[in-house]
């Protein structure tokens, strides 16, 4: 079963829309939306396993210009 996660992102001021658009084009990202509150963008992502999820976040998502911080919240099935 694939690993799914929500990635909560803080951006530089005024960059949320551009960050959400850039992230939505990355493979493995199901959805990226700009929101209000303590985070500026929330992403739903999916990968084959935890290692691939880590690579997606660190190598691709965190490389998007304008991101200052991410918090990855894996989905659990209880």
MOPAC internal coordinates of N, CA, C and O (Angstrom, degrees):
PM7 1SCF
backbone

  N    0.0000 0     0.00 0     0.00 0    0    0    0
  C    1.4446 1     0.00 0     0.00 0    1    0    0
  C    1.5284 1   108.84 1     0.00 0    2    1    0
  O    1.2310 1   119.76 1   -44.95 1    3    2    1
  N    1.3338 1   118.06 1   135.05 1    3    2    1
  C    1.4628 1   120.76 1   179.71 1    5    3    2
  C    1.5302 1   111.49 1   -66.49 1    6    5    3
  O    1.2310 1   121.22 1   -22.51 1    7    6    5
  N    1.3266 1   115.28 1   157.49 1    7    6    5
  C    1.4601 1   122.35 1   176.25 1    9    7    6
  C    1.5212 1   107.81 1   -94.17 1   10    9    7
  O    1.2310 1   120.80 1   -49.52 1   11   10    9
  N    1.3280 1   116.08 1   130.48 1   11   10    9
  C    1.4559 1   121.60 1   177.85 1   13   11   10
  C    1.5201 1   108.74 1  -116.03 1   14   13   11
  O    1.2310 1   120.74 1   -28.79 1   15   14   13
  N    1.3276 1   116.20 1   151.21 1   15   14   13
  C    1.4593 1   119.95 1   179.99 1   17   15   14
  C    1.5156 1   110.43 1  -153.19 1   18   17   15
  O    1.2310 1   121.84 1   -25.99 1   19   18   17
  N    1.3224 1   114.09 1   154.01 1   19   18   17
  C    1.4604 1   121.48 1   167.10 1   21   19   18
  C    1.5158 1   106.16 1  -100.40 1   22   21   19
  O    1.2310 1   120.60 1   -45.86 1   23   22   21
  N    1.3166 1   116.45 1   134.14 1   23   22   21
  C    1.4555 1   121.15 1   178.33 1   25   23   22
  C    1.5274 1   106.85 1  -116.87 1   26   25   23
  O    1.2310 1   121.34 1   -62.49 1   27   26   25
  N    1.3266 1   115.03 1   117.51 1   27   26   25
  C    1.4537 1   121.89 1  -178.86 1   29   27   26
  C    1.5240 1   107.66 1   -94.89 1   30   29   27
  O    1.2310 1   120.59 1   -51.06 1   31   30   29
  N    1.3248 1   116.48 1   128.94 1   31   30   29
  C    1.4595 1   120.56 1  -170.59 1   33   31   30
  C    1.5208 1   110.97 1  -126.33 1   34   33   31
  O    1.2310 1   121.45 1   -46.36 1   35   34   33
  N    1.3338 1   114.83 1   133.64 1   35   34   33
  C    1.4588 1   121.36 1   169.53 1   37   35   34
  C    1.5230 1   107.08 1  -102.99 1   38   37   35
  O    1.2310 1   120.92 1   -39.94 1   39   38   37
  N    1.3421 1   115.84 1   140.06 1   39   38   37
  C    1.4586 1   120.53 1  -178.17 1   41   39   38
  C    1.5261 1   110.69 1  -123.55 1   42   41   39
  O    1.2310 1   121.50 1   -10.38 1   43   42   41
  N    1.3100 1   114.73 1   169.62 1   43   42   41
  C    1.4502 1   120.27 1   170.12 1   45   43   42
  C    1.5256 1   107.60 1   -64.72 1   46   45   43
  O    1.2310 1   120.52 1   -25.18 1   47   46   45
  N    1.3241 1   116.61 1   154.82 1   47   46   45
  C    1.4608 1   121.62 1  -178.84 1   49   47   46
  C    1.5281 1   109.92 1   -57.15 1   50   49   47
  O    1.2310 1   121.05 1   -50.00 1   51   50   49
  N    1.3320 1   115.59 1   130.00 1   51   50   49
  C    1.4554 1   121.55 1   176.91 1   53   51   50
  C    1.5173 1   115.49 1    81.06 1   54   53   51
  O    1.2310 1   119.56 1  -174.46 1   55   54   53
  N    1.3162 1   118.44 1     5.54 1   55   54   53
  C    1.4702 1   121.55 1  -175.96 1   57   55   54
  C    1.5240 1   114.29 1  -105.48 1   58   57   55
  O    1.2310 1   119.26 1   178.00 1   59   58   57
  N    1.3326 1   119.02 1    -2.00 1   59   58   57
  C    1.4659 1   121.15 1  -172.43 1   61   59   58
  C    1.5273 1   112.83 1   -57.99 1   62   61   59
  O    1.2310 1   119.70 1   132.19 1   63   62   61
  N    1.3164 1   118.17 1   -47.81 1   63   62   61
  C    1.4705 1   120.46 1  -177.16 1   65   63   62
  C    1.5272 1   111.38 1   -63.28 1   66   65   63
  O    1.2310 1   120.33 1   136.72 1   67   66   65
  N    1.3310 1   116.98 1   -43.28 1   67   66   65
  C    1.4697 1   120.54 1   179.86 1   69   67   66
  C    1.5278 1   111.01 1   -66.29 1   70   69   67
  O    1.2310 1   120.21 1   140.91 1   71   70   69
  N    1.3262 1   117.21 1   -39.09 1   71   70   69
  C    1.4647 1   121.17 1   178.47 1   73   71   70
  C    1.5287 1   110.02 1   -64.95 1   74   73   71
  O    1.2310 1   120.07 1   133.67 1   75   74   73
  N    1.3351 1   117.47 1   -46.33 1   75   74   73
  C    1.4645 1   120.90 1   179.88 1   77   75   74
  C    1.5237 1   111.11 1   -59.84 1   78   77   75
  O    1.2310 1   120.32 1   138.05 1   79   78   77
  N    1.3318 1   117.00 1   -41.95 1   79   78   77
  C    1.4656 1   120.48 1   179.95 1   81   79   78
  C    1.5284 1   110.55 1   -65.04 1   82   81   79
  O    1.2310 1   120.36 1   134.26 1   83   82   81
  N    1.3239 1   116.91 1   -45.74 1   83   82   81
  C    1.4699 1   120.08 1  -179.15 1   85   83   82
  C    1.5268 1   111.11 1   -63.08 1   86   85   83
  O    1.2310 1   120.18 1   138.71 1   87   86   85
  N    1.3123 1   117.26 1   -41.29 1   87   86   85
  C    1.4684 1   120.70 1  -178.42 1   89   87   86
  C    1.5204 1   111.28 1   -69.48 1   90   89   87
  O    1.2310 1   119.92 1   146.22 1   91   90   89
  N    1.3222 1   117.75 1   -33.78 1   91   90   89
  C    1.4687 1   120.11 1  -178.06 1   93   91   90
  C    1.5241 1   112.21 1   -63.20 1   94   93   91
  O    1.2310 1   120.06 1   160.41 1   95   94   93
  N    1.3311 1   117.48 1   -19.59 1   95   94   93
  C    1.4649 1   121.77 1   179.19 1   97   95   94
  C    1.5295 1   113.37 1   -87.79 1   98   97   95
  O    1.2310 1   119.61 1   176.56 1   99   98   97
  N    1.3257 1   118.35 1    -3.44 1   99   98   97
  C    1.4615 1   122.31 1  -178.09 1  101   99   98
  C    1.5318 1   109.72 1   -83.83 1  102  101   99
  O    1.2310 1   120.29 1   -46.12 1  103  102  101
  N    1.3120 1   117.04 1   133.88 1  103  102  101
  C    1.4566 1   121.80 1   177.31 1  105  103  102
  C    1.5188 1   111.22 1   -61.26 1  106  105  103
  O    1.2310 1   120.38 1   -43.71 1  107  106  105
  N    1.3216 1   116.89 1   136.29 1  107  106  105
  C    1.4557 1   121.84 1  -177.41 1  109  107  106
  C    1.5163 1   112.84 1    97.38 1  110  109  107
  O    1.2310 1   120.39 1   167.07 1  111  110  109
  N    1.3233 1   116.86 1   -12.93 1  111  110  109
  C    1.4651 1   121.43 1   177.99 1  113  111  110
  C    1.5207 1   107.99 1   -92.15 1  114  113  111
  O    1.2310 1   120.96 1   -61.11 1  115  114  113
  N    1.3212 1   115.77 1   118.89 1  115  114  113
  C    1.4610 1   120.99 1   179.27 1  117  115  114
  C    1.5193 1   111.38 1   -83.64 1  118  117  115
  O    1.2310 1   120.57 1   145.19 1  119  118  117
  N    1.3345 1   116.52 1   -34.81 1  119  118  117
  C    1.4531 1   120.69 1  -175.48 1  121  119  118
  C    1.5219 1   109.07 1  -159.85 1  122  121  119
  O    1.2310 1   120.28 1   -37.52 1  123  122  121
  N    1.3242 1   117.07 1   142.48 1  123  122  121
  C    1.4605 1   122.20 1   175.10 1  125  123  122
  C    1.5194 1   107.53 1  -141.41 1  126  125  123
  O    1.2310 1   120.87 1   -58.55 1  127  126  125
  N    1.3176 1   115.95 1   121.45 1  127  126  125
  C    1.4617 1   119.80 1  -177.23 1  129  127  126
  C    1.5140 1   110.80 1  -132.52 1  130  129  127
  O    1.2310 1   120.70 1   -38.23 1  131  130  129
  N    1.3402 1   116.26 1   141.77 1  131  130  129
  C    1.4508 1   119.06 1   173.56 1  133  131  130
  C    1.5277 1   108.17 1   -84.61 1  134  133  131
  O    1.2310 1   121.37 1   -40.17 1  135  134  133
  N    1.3235 1   114.99 1   139.83 1  135  134  133
  C    1.4640 1   122.35 1  -173.94 1  137  135  134
  C    1.5285 1   109.31 1  -135.49 1  138  137  135
  O    1.2310 1   120.56 1    -6.92 1  139  138  137
  N    1.3295 1   116.53 1   173.08 1  139  138  137
  C    1.4606 1   120.92 1   173.86 1  141  139  138
  C    1.5206 1   108.75 1  -106.18 1  142  141  139
  O    1.2310 1   120.85 1   -17.98 1  143  142  141
  N    1.3147 1   115.98 1   162.02 1  143  142  141
  C    1.4585 1   120.97 1  -179.71 1  145  143  142
  C    1.5105 1   110.54 1   117.39 1  146  145  143
  O    1.2310 1   119.92 1    21.50 1  147  146  145
  N    1.3379 1   117.76 1  -158.50 1  147  146  145
  C    1.4630 1   120.25 1  -176.83 1  149  147  146
  C    1.5363 1   113.27 1   -69.25 1  150  149  147
  O    1.2310 1   120.11 1   161.27 1  151  150  149
  N    1.3292 1   117.39 1   -18.73 1  151  150  149
  C    1.4609 1   121.48 1   176.25 1  153  151  150
  C    1.5155 1   108.20 1  -115.39 1  154  153  151
  O    1.2310 1   120.74 1   -25.08 1  155  154  153
  N    1.3245 1   116.18 1   154.92 1  155  154  153
  C    1.4555 1   121.43 1  -175.29 1  157  155  154
  C    1.5246 1   113.12 1  -103.34 1  158  157  155
  O    1.2310 1   120.48 1   152.77 1  159  158  157
  N    1.3264 1   116.69 1   -27.23 1  159  158  157
  C    1.4625 1   122.18 1  -179.20 1  161  159  158
  C    1.5280 1   107.69 1  -139.69 1  162  161  159
  O    1.2310 1   120.67 1   -41.36 1  163  162  161
  N    1.3289 1   116.33 1   138.64 1  163  162  161
  C    1.4672 1   121.18 1   172.59 1  165  163  162
  C    1.5212 1   107.70 1  -121.21 1  166  165  163
  O    1.2310 1   121.64 1   -49.20 1  167  166  165
  N    1.3321 1   114.47 1   130.80 1  167  166  165
  C    1.4595 1   121.81 1  -176.11 1  169  167  166
  C    1.5173 1   108.99 1  -118.27 1  170  169  167
  O    1.2310 1   120.47 1   -40.76 1  171  170  169
  N    1.3249 1   116.71 1   139.24 1  171  170  169
  C    1.4706 1   122.10 1   169.77 1  173  171  170
  C    1.5207 1   105.65 1  -107.73 1  174  173  171
  O    1.2310 1   120.79 1   -57.74 1  175  174  173
  N    1.3299 1   116.09 1   122.26 1  175  174  173
  C    1.4604 1   120.84 1  -176.40 1  177  175  174
  C    1.5144 1   110.50 1  -128.76 1  178  177  175
  O    1.2310 1   121.44 1   -19.76 1  179  178  177
  N    1.3311 1   114.86 1   160.24 1  179  178  177
  C    1.4594 1   121.09 1  -179.48 1  181  179  178
  C    1.5249 1   108.53 1  -142.50 1  182  181  179
  O    1.2310 1   121.07 1   -40.05 1  183  182  181
  N    1.3442 1   115.56 1   139.95 1  183  182  181
  C    1.4623 1   121.54 1   178.05 1  185  183  182
  C    1.5273 1   109.19 1  -143.39 1  186  185  183
  O    1.2310 1   120.81 1   -14.22 1  187  186  185
  N    1.3423 1   116.05 1   165.78 1  187  186  185
  C    1.4718 1   121.00 1  -178.86 1  189  187  186
  C    1.5177 1   112.54 1   -64.85 1  190  189  187
  O    1.2310 1   120.48 1   144.45 1  191  190  189
  N    1.3414 1   116.68 1   -35.55 1  191  190  189
  C    1.4631 1   121.10 1  -178.20 1  193  191  190
  C    1.5281 1   109.35 1  -156.23 1  194  193  191
  O    1.2310 1   120.28 1    -0.96 1  195  194  193
  N    1.3157 1   117.07 1   179.04 1  195  194  193
  C    1.4648 1   121.39 1  -176.75 1  197  195  194
  C    1.5315 1   111.25 1   -64.41 1  198  197  195
  O    1.2310 1   120.16 1   141.77 1  199  198  197
  N    1.3176 1   117.30 1   -38.23 1  199  198  197
  C    1.4605 1   119.89 1   178.89 1  201  199  198
  C    1.5277 1   111.24 1   -62.28 1  202  201  199
  O    1.2310 1   120.48 1   136.07 1  203  202  201
  N    1.3194 1   116.68 1   -43.93 1  203  202  201
  C    1.4619 1   120.70 1   178.56 1  205  203  202
  C    1.5287 1   111.11 1   -65.84 1  206  205  203
  O    1.2310 1   120.53 1   143.81 1  207  206  205
  N    1.3196 1   116.59 1   -36.19 1  207  206  205
  C    1.4636 1   120.04 1   176.10 1  209  207  206
  C    1.5269 1   109.73 1   -62.58 1  210  209  207
  O    1.2310 1   120.29 1   135.47 1  211  210  209
  N    1.3181 1   117.05 1   -44.53 1  211  210  209
  C    1.4609 1   120.89 1   177.58 1  213  211  210
  C    1.5179 1   112.22 1   -59.29 1  214  213  211
  O    1.2310 1   120.44 1   136.86 1  215  214  213
  N    1.3282 1   116.76 1   -43.14 1  215  214  213
  C    1.4673 1   120.61 1   177.77 1  217  215  214
  C    1.5184 1   111.32 1   -63.21 1  218  217  215
  O    1.2310 1   120.58 1   139.68 1  219  218  217
  N    1.3334 1   116.49 1   -40.32 1  219  218  217
  C    1.4600 1   120.82 1   178.33 1  221  219  218
  C    1.5251 1   110.60 1   -59.94 1  222  221  219
  O    1.2310 1   120.83 1   132.90 1  223  222  221
  N    1.3237 1   116.01 1   -47.10 1  223  222  221
  C    1.4631 1   120.26 1  -177.53 1  225  223  222
  C    1.5217 1   111.18 1   -68.70 1  226  225  223
  O    1.2310 1   120.15 1   128.06 1  227  226  225
  N    1.3232 1   117.32 1   -51.94 1  227  226  225
  C    1.4633 1   120.51 1  -173.12 1  229  227  226
  C    1.5279 1   112.51 1   -74.34 1  230  229  227
  O    1.2310 1   119.82 1   134.15 1  231  230  229
  N    1.3107 1   117.94 1   -45.85 1  231  230  229
  C    1.4606 1   120.59 1  -173.99 1  233  231  230
  C    1.5246 1   113.65 1   -82.74 1  234  233  231
  O    1.2310 1   120.01 1   148.96 1  235  234  233
  N    1.3149 1   117.59 1   -31.04 1  235  234  233
  C    1.4645 1   118.77 1  -174.10 1  237  235  234
  C    1.5238 1   112.56 1  -110.19 1  238  237  235
  O    1.2310 1   120.11 1   123.04 1  239  238  237
  N    1.3214 1   117.39 1   -56.96 1  239  238  237
  C    1.4615 1   119.38 1  -174.34 1  241  239  238
  C    1.5242 1   111.20 1   -67.66 1  242  241  239
  O    1.2310 1   119.74 1   131.95 1  243  242  241
  N    1.3326 1   118.11 1   -48.05 1  243  242  241
  C    1.4617 1   119.31 1  -178.70 1  245  243  242
  C    1.5245 1   112.74 1   -67.15 1  246  245  243
  O    1.2310 1   120.12 1   166.58 1  247  246  245
  N    1.3111 1   117.37 1   -13.42 1  247  246  245
  C    1.4620 1   121.02 1   177.07 1  249  247  246
  C    1.5115 1   114.32 1   -81.13 1  250  249  247
  O    1.2310 1   120.08 1   172.36 1  251  250  249
  N    1.3242 1   117.45 1    -7.64 1  251  250  249
  C    1.4648 1   121.18 1  -179.92 1  253  251  250
  C    1.5294 1   108.83 1   -71.88 1  254  253  251
  O    1.2310 1   120.96 1   -49.88 1  255  254  253
  N    1.3134 1   115.77 1   130.12 1  255  254  253
  C    1.4591 1   120.88 1  -178.97 1  257  255  254
  C    1.5281 1   110.89 1   -64.86 1  258  257  255
  O    1.2310 1   120.82 1   -44.37 1  259  258  257
  N    1.3227 1   116.05 1   135.63 1  259  258  257
  C    1.4559 1   121.47 1   177.71 1  261  259  258
  C    1.5136 1   113.84 1   105.94 1  262  261  259
  O    1.2310 1   119.99 1   169.56 1  263  262  261
  N    1.3381 1   117.62 1   -10.44 1  263  262  261
  C    1.4647 1   120.78 1   179.50 1  265  263  262
  C    1.5252 1   109.35 1   -84.36 1  266  265  263
  O    1.2310 1   120.65 1   -46.41 1  267  266  265
  N    1.3293 1   116.36 1   133.59 1  267  266  265
  C    1.4617 1   120.27 1   177.21 1  269  267  266
  C    1.5249 1   112.43 1  -108.21 1  270  269  267
  O    1.2310 1   119.79 1   153.14 1  271  270  269
  N    1.3462 1   118.00 1   -26.86 1  271  270  269
  C    1.4705 1   120.63 1  -178.13 1  273  271  270
  C    1.5230 1   109.72 1  -160.58 1  274  273  271
  O    1.2310 1   120.94 1   -34.02 1  275  274  273
  N    1.3420 1   115.81 1   145.98 1  275  274  273
  C    1.4673 1   120.79 1   173.99 1  277  275  274
  C    1.5250 1   109.83 1  -129.42 1  278  277  275
  O    1.2310 1   121.41 1   -26.30 1  279  278  277
  N    1.3217 1   114.91 1   153.70 1  279  278  277
  C    1.4690 1   122.58 1   173.65 1  281  279  278
  C    1.5205 1   106.63 1  -136.07 1  282  281  279
  O    1.2310 1   120.23 1   -62.35 1  283  282  281
  N    1.3191 1   117.16 1   117.65 1  283  282  281
  C    1.4625 1   122.13 1  -177.25 1  285  283  282
  C    1.5180 1   109.46 1   -97.69 1  286  285  283
  O    1.2310 1   121.06 1   -53.29 1  287  286  285
  N    1.3410 1   115.57 1   126.71 1  287  286  285
  C    1.4695 1   122.82 1  -178.25 1  289  287  286
  C    1.5284 1   108.53 1  -120.59 1  290  289  287
  O    1.2310 1   119.74 1   -84.28 1  291  290  289
  N    1.3466 1   118.10 1    95.72 1  291  290  289
  C    1.4578 1   120.31 1   178.87 1  293  291  290
  C    1.5323 1   111.50 1   -64.23 1  294  293  291
  O    1.2310 1   121.09 1   -36.41 1  295  294  293
  N    1.3149 1   115.52 1   143.59 1  295  294  293
  C    1.4685 1   121.57 1   176.70 1  297  295  294
  C    1.5213 1   108.01 1   -80.07 1  298  297  295
  O    1.2310 1   120.12 1   -45.63 1  299  298  297
  N    1.3285 1   117.38 1   134.37 1  299  298  297
  C    1.4543 1   121.81 1   176.28 1  301  299  298
  C    1.5242 1   108.89 1  -115.53 1  302  301  299
  O    1.2310 1   120.81 1   -31.41 1  303  302  301
  N    1.2959 1   116.05 1   148.59 1  303  302  301
  C    1.4621 1   121.88 1   178.79 1  305  303  302
  C    1.5276 1   107.79 1  -112.90 1  306  305  303
  O    1.2310 1   120.54 1   -78.47 1  307  306  305
  N    1.3144 1   116.57 1   101.53 1  307  306  305
  C    1.4745 1   121.83 1  -175.94 1  309  307  306
  C    1.5075 1   111.32 1   -90.43 1  310  309  307
  O    1.2310 1   120.10 1   180.00 1  311  310  309

